[in-house]
Amino acid sequence: MWSPLILCGLAAAPLAVAGPLGSRAESVAWFKSKVPESVPETFGETPASRSYFYVGGRYVDAVSSEPNGRVMTGQMYIEKLVPASGSTQPYPLVFMTGGSQTGTNWLNTPDGRTGWASYFLSHGYTVYLTDQPQRGRSPWVPSDGSVSISNVTFVQNFFTSGEQFNSWPQAHLHTQWPGDGSPGDPTFDTFFAGEIQSQTNATKVTTNNVNAFTALLDKIGDAVLISHSQAGPYGWGVADARPDNVKAIVALEPEGPPFEQQVISRGAARPYGLTTLPLTYLPAVTDPSTDLPTVRIVSNSTHQSDCILQAEPAKQLVHLAKFPVLLYVTEASYHAYYDYCTLLYMEQAGMNVDYLDLPEVGIKGNAHFSFMEKNNLQISRVVEAWIQEVVS
């Protein structure tokens, strides 16, 4: 059951819980000191050696339209990139793409500029790019669930030209997409051409991803996870299963907020707070409908959503508290409306989290695909500095 409370200026007030960088004020000052004064614009790629492999998957009996016999489902394609001069960093980066996307997101931007993969390769990191199970180069078995694909209007509204739709309070602030974000613009056409089908069953897609990414960590060992959007909960699930292998998580606007959908759709979601599947709480949660009582915090601002948090005393996410987390939100994304709820939930559950609110540190105009936008390499410098600071 939810009981109402009033949220009064919470996002504007300093938060009491300290993260890896210290207090809220200390972390904001630190992030500001790491923002480059100019926005680099480069079109080159960093030389790297490339290999690939698959992890996860299981054999099942073919049904429906497939020929009789056994097939494999749930496997995940992994592309490994190693700097040509050799890796100089102690832990690799595992990139986890969001909904309707593939690992190509990170290679370069839709307008041909240098992407985050090359940026981090140039700083000595080994990089793993992934196609979610049942997507891209991770084969799809037609009888194993159903799929959907995003249409042009959806992509424009929520990703490339939200300022033309104004579907949430911050949407008009979007200025960083390269191009006008509409069909016929070469950058939009390139981006939209990469939209790919997605499994519609939330439990199935989450199970497949958590299993596959867990298998990846079992193969490669310790790593830093960089998750985006839909893949955010998969990162929490993998880290809950292998907390000693996760050195840090950079969560780029992870799917949220806790317990419900906001903006794109409405209704209950993520019954374990951050995830669809169980997480390790202390005291234990067996049935979240009874073991995880919640309270609705009512916002007094039209620019912020209500939040659902745990009723006190809050249960602790003991595995997810073992490593540092960077929760990152942009100025103009639909996540700007509610991601502070995710932050509050993480802090309440004992996670060690820093909050990078891009406009607060002087990086403005970005939306949900900030790592592809005009200032993507300005942002990557701040993220890389955080990894260097907190990962031991």
Secondary structure, DSSP 8 states (H G I E B T S, - for coil): ---EEEE-STTTS--SS-BTTBSHHHHHHHHHHHS-SS---------EEEEEEEEEEEEEE--TTS-SSEEEEEEEEEEEEEETT---SSS-EEEE--TT--GGGGTB-TTS-B-HHHHHHHTT--EEEEE-TTBTTB---TTSS-EE---HHHHIIIII-GGGT--STTGGG---SSS-SSTTSHHHHHHHHT---EE--HHHHHHHHHHHHHHHHHHH-SEEEEEEGGGHHHHHHHHHH-TTTEEEEEEES-S-STTEE-SS--EE--TTSS-SS---EES--S-HHHHS-EEEEEES-TTS--EEEE-SS--EETTTTSSEEEEEE-SSSGGGGTHHHHHHHHHHTT-EEEEEEGGGGT--S--TTGGGSTTHHHHHHHHHHHHHHH--
